[in-house]
Amino acid sequence: MDKVEEIEIIISGGGICGLATALALHRKGIKSLVLEKSESLRATGAGITIRTNGWRALDQLGVGSNLRKTALHLQRKGAETRCLRRSDLITSLAESLPPGTIRLGCQVLSVSQDPLTSYSIIQLQNGSSMKAKVLIGCDGANSVVANFLQLKQPKLLPLSEVRGFTKFANGHDFGYEFVQVWGDDSIIGRIPVDSQLVYWFVTLKVNPKGSAVAKDPELIHQLALESTKGFPAELVGMITNCDRDSLSLTRLRYRAPWEILVGSFRKGTVTVAGDAMHVMGPFLGQGGSAGIEDAIVLARCLAQKMHEIDVKTDGRQVIVHKVGEAFDEYVKERRMRLVWLSTQTYLCSLQVKPPSLLVGFVCNILIMALFSDSTAHTQFDCGHL
């Protein structure tokens, strides 16, 4: 029988949140292992908007300064907003980690709890198993770790989004601002990354039929073009001349605010972060930044409790208890921040496609009452590591 590999801390998922969590723990002197199912680090979605709160978190990780050199500072009053290539962010996080932190080609199939130790038993697709004293699920909306915690599956929005890049070899003249144009069946957004590269998205109010579309860049491009009818020529031209390899099509999902309010995000020494915890629509541009905030808070809470443990004398029960306390503090600190973010972005999704005139009216009233300052969420500070 193969020997089960034992690891102190395992992070499931090598996306933005998983790598940010590993780096935050590393900055606190805590070693972890990231398991990524793909054979290479993934950076789907082309671009990612980072607002002031996200830059504060990236500065805590020590990668903010270098990343700022790769993206323009957009004109947003009282806020720092830049659009990054997701690949630049992923690369910066990964290269800041010690060698051996990331293990590729390791897809987690299931998680169970060892009845004797209360640690996690992780079953991988290749047939091997691992035991983790601490397990952090950063494995996205289809999280295996969230299933272990018995969290409800994220819900589907009646919306999809095409995302991509367009490069202008001779430079563009779009300025340093985010532009969004609404049509009857779609919304087009445009965000400059630098003087030549532009990130754009098309939010579709009618979901495309057929699963093959999501996997074929040419079909995605055709879908995006069909959605631009009636839009300004410069937007149509931008999508026409896009980089086909950058295209992605995503069905938008969300975890309901009320589920975040009452959800149990910790069991034993297992918790979740990022989309596994709070997948939300893209309407605030906060999904990635919220995951980086999670990483900072989680590492801070865990480090405080880990430093109270004497590994030479404290037994397993003490370790389990201390880690559980750390995760409870992490969930408590993050919960209301995430409830408010999820509520605002959920209401924004109803503005895009209200199921009825009455729902749309009520939605507008709630947004005005609850979020009179629609950009207040960008000024949040998750604190120091």
C-alpha positions, 0 to 999 in steps of 0.5 A: 500500500502506498504511503500517504504523504503528510503535509503541514499546510496544503492550499488547493488551487493555484489561481490568484487567491491560492498563490496570494495565500501561499505568499502571505503565509510565506511572508509570515514565515509559514511554509505551504504547498499549493496543489494546482490541477493544470499542468501550468499556472492558469490565468483565464479571463485575460485582464483583471481590474485592481482597485485601491483596496486590492493594491493595498493588499498587493503591497502587503504581499510585496508585489505591488510596486513591480505590478504597477509598472505594467499597467496604466493608472486610470482616471478615477477620482480618489482611487487607484485603479489599474487593469493588469494582465492576469498572467502578469499577476499570476507570474509575479505571485508565483515567482515570489514563492520559494521553489517547490511551493507549487505542485502542478498536475495535482487535481483534488478529487475529494476531501475527507476527515481522518477520524483519528487525527481530525486532519484532512485526507486528500484524494488526487486524480492520479490515485495517490492520497495526501494528509494535511494538518491544514487545508485551505480551499482556493479552488474556485467556484467548483470547489471540492473543498467547499463541497467538503464543508457542505456549502451550497453550490453557487447559483447561475446568473442569467448572464455570460461574459466574453473577455479578451485583449486587443493590441494596437501596434501604433498605440491607441487614443482611448485615454486613461479611463474605463468606458462602458456602453450599454445596448439592448442585449449586451454591455461592452466595457473597455479598459486600457492596460498600457499605451498599446494593449486594451482589455475589453469585455462583452456582458451578454444578457442572453446566454449562448446555446451549446457548450462548444462555443465556450471552448472555441476561440473563433466561435467566441469571437463570432459571438462577441461580434454578433453582440456589437451590432449598433455599437460605436465603430471604434468598439466594433473594430476593437473586438474585430481585431482582438487577439483570438488566443486571449478570448474566454467565455464565462457563465456568470455565477454568484454565492448569494449574500444571505448564504455568506451571512450564515455559511459555515466556512470552517470545519476542523482545520479546513477553510476556503477563500476566494471564489470558493468562498464568495464567487460574485459577478464582475460588476464591481471589479472586486472578485480578484481583489477580495480573494487577495484580501482573504489571503492577507487576513487568513495568513495574519490570523493563522500566524498569530495562532501558530506562534502560540503553538510549541511544536515540541510539546503541544499535541495534535488536539492543541494544534487542531484547536488553535488552527480552528480558532484562527480560521474562526477569527478569519471567517468572522473578520471577512464575513460582513465585508463579503456580505456587503460586496456580494449584496452590491454586486448582486443588485448590480446584476439585477440592474443589468437584467431585471426579471421584471419592472418591479424588481428593477425598480426595487433594486434601484431603490435598494442600491440608492439606500444601501450604496449611496457611495457606489465606490466606497468598497474600493477604500477598504483596508484589510490591514497589515500582514 
